[in-house]
């Protein structure tokens, strides 16, 4: 996921939601957004001023359109898509999106975790909508949540300079139910 795209013709073909055919092409399209956040250039930044290492409302909107494309609307968020979102989060040193990306990241990661654990999840257009509360559909207890998935999320969050409070609260609640409290600091870098 972290390698830039090989061809400049490829990103344009996959960026429009109508051209997304599966979760793999959605993950690829998210890497194009990531590259635009890193460099401030590329198909996601055309026609507007965009600084490198900055994430704005248009970047968050690109991510939302990609993740809710018709071809993937009824499929759970994949690990590759979630990883691409974590990469975008790490690439953005500055934010001017009014928290939309953080909300989208938390919902997408929890959507992936729940579905990977065999739990039912709503369609992406419902789950990832800014109008839908994550608490209305996300698991709030560790019952049937796959421990490996929780460990993966914790590894993605460990040592990040920016923390996503919504995601951290939900995961800490779920993980806290499966691990003794004394192990929580080992899962997250919790500054107490």
Buried (B, 14 or more C-beta within 10 A) or exposed (E): BEEEBEEEEEBBEBBEBEEBEEBBBBBBBBBBBBBBBBBBEBBBBEEEEBBBEBBBEBBBBBBBBBBBBEBBBEBBBBBBBBBBBBBBBBBBBEBEBEEBBBBBBBBBBBBBBBBBBEBEBBBBBBBBBEEBEBEEBBBEEBEEBBEEBBEBBBEBBEEBEEBBEBBBEBBBBBBBEEBEEEEBEEBBEEEE
